[in-house]
């Protein structure tokens, strides 16, 4: 019985170690370094801000933004007939929005649009 308990605790410990070492999305995005100040931006409000900026793009709706370490992934629906042009416009708007923020290294933007149901 003690060996089964020890084996169970060993497996539980390894499972917790694996879960703890798994890479996840960062909770904060580092800002540009200053002389005496360290700035970080919380990931979720930054995602919400980019989502609001994306919705302002003409013909884009239902936007979902996921900010990862090096990439901002944006998915949504578009009423435009040319999805490539709408995606390029959306990508440009988001890149301009990210350039205005003092981030240490602005993430690249990846846009995926699909046609909205009419």
C-alpha positions as CSV (number, residue, x, y, z in Angstrom):
1,X,0.0,0.0,0.0
2,X,2.8,2.6,0.8
3,X,4.4,1.9,-2.6
4,X,1.1,2.6,-4.4
5,X,0.8,5.9,-2.5
6,X,4.4,6.8,-3.3
7,X,3.9,5.9,-7.0
8,X,0.7,8.0,-7.1
9,X,2.5,11.0,-5.5
10,X,5.4,10.6,-7.9
11,X,3.1,10.6,-10.9
12,X,1.1,13.6,-9.5
13,X,4.4,15.5,-9.0
14,X,5.6,14.8,-12.5
15,X,2.2,15.9,-13.9
16,X,2.3,19.2,-12.0
17,X,5.9,19.7,-13.2
18,X,4.9,19.2,-16.8
19,X,1.9,21.5,-16.5
20,X,4.0,24.2,-14.8
21,X,6.7,24.1,-17.5
22,X,4.2,24.4,-20.4
23,X,4.5,27.6,-22.4
24,X,1.5,29.8,-22.2
25,X,0.5,33.2,-23.5
26,X,2.2,36.0,-21.4
27,X,0.2,37.8,-18.9
28,X,1.9,41.1,-19.7
29,X,3.6,42.5,-22.8
30,X,6.9,44.4,-22.1
31,X,7.0,48.1,-23.0
32,X,9.9,50.0,-24.4
33,X,12.7,50.3,-21.7
34,X,13.2,53.7,-20.1
35,X,16.1,54.9,-18.0
36,X,14.5,54.4,-14.6
37,X,11.1,52.8,-15.4
38,X,9.9,49.4,-16.5
39,X,6.6,49.5,-18.3
40,X,4.4,46.5,-19.0
41,X,1.0,46.3,-20.7
42,X,-1.6,43.7,-19.5
43,X,-2.3,41.3,-22.3
44,X,-6.2,41.2,-22.1
45,X,-6.8,45.0,-22.2
46,X,-4.3,45.2,-25.1
47,X,-6.3,42.5,-26.9
48,X,-9.5,44.3,-26.3
49,X,-8.0,47.6,-27.5
50,X,-6.9,45.9,-30.7
51,X,-10.3,44.3,-31.1
52,X,-12.0,47.7,-30.9
53,X,-9.5,49.1,-33.5
54,X,-10.2,46.1,-35.8
55,X,-14.0,46.7,-35.6
56,X,-13.5,50.3,-36.8
57,X,-12.2,48.9,-40.1
58,X,-14.9,49.2,-42.7
59,X,-16.9,45.9,-43.2
60,X,-15.3,43.9,-40.4
61,X,-17.3,42.4,-37.6
62,X,-17.1,39.6,-35.0
63,X,-13.4,40.2,-34.4
64,X,-11.4,38.0,-32.0
65,X,-7.8,39.0,-31.1
66,X,-5.3,36.6,-29.4
67,X,-2.0,38.1,-28.5
68,X,0.9,35.7,-28.2
69,X,4.6,36.2,-27.6
70,X,5.5,37.4,-31.1
71,X,2.2,37.4,-33.0
72,X,-1.2,39.1,-32.7
73,X,-3.7,36.7,-34.3
74,X,-6.9,38.3,-35.5
75,X,-9.9,36.4,-36.8
76,X,-13.2,37.8,-37.8
77,X,-15.9,38.1,-40.5
78,X,-16.1,40.6,-43.3
79,X,-18.9,41.9,-45.4
80,X,-16.5,42.9,-48.2
81,X,-16.4,40.9,-51.4
82,X,-12.6,41.0,-51.6
83,X,-11.4,39.3,-48.4
84,X,-7.7,39.8,-49.4
85,X,-8.1,43.6,-49.6
86,X,-10.1,43.7,-46.4
87,X,-7.5,41.6,-44.6
88,X,-4.7,43.9,-45.9
89,X,-6.5,47.0,-44.7
90,X,-7.2,45.4,-41.3
91,X,-3.6,44.3,-41.0
92,X,-2.4,47.8,-41.8
93,X,-4.7,49.4,-39.3
94,X,-3.6,47.1,-36.5
95,X,0.1,47.5,-37.3
96,X,-0.3,51.3,-37.1
97,X,-2.1,50.9,-33.8
98,X,0.7,48.7,-32.4
99,X,3.3,51.2,-33.6
100,X,1.7,54.0,-31.6
101,X,2.2,52.0,-28.4
102,X,5.6,52.1,-26.8
103,X,6.2,48.3,-26.9
104,X,9.6,46.8,-26.6
105,X,9.0,44.6,-29.7
106,X,5.6,45.0,-31.4
107,X,4.2,41.7,-32.4
108,X,3.6,40.8,-36.1
109,X,-0.1,40.8,-37.2
110,X,-1.7,37.7,-38.6
111,X,-5.2,38.2,-40.0
112,X,-7.8,35.6,-40.9
113,X,-11.1,36.8,-42.3
114,X,-14.0,34.8,-43.6
115,X,-17.1,35.9,-45.3
116,X,-20.0,37.1,-43.1
117,X,-23.3,35.5,-43.5
118,X,-25.7,37.8,-45.2
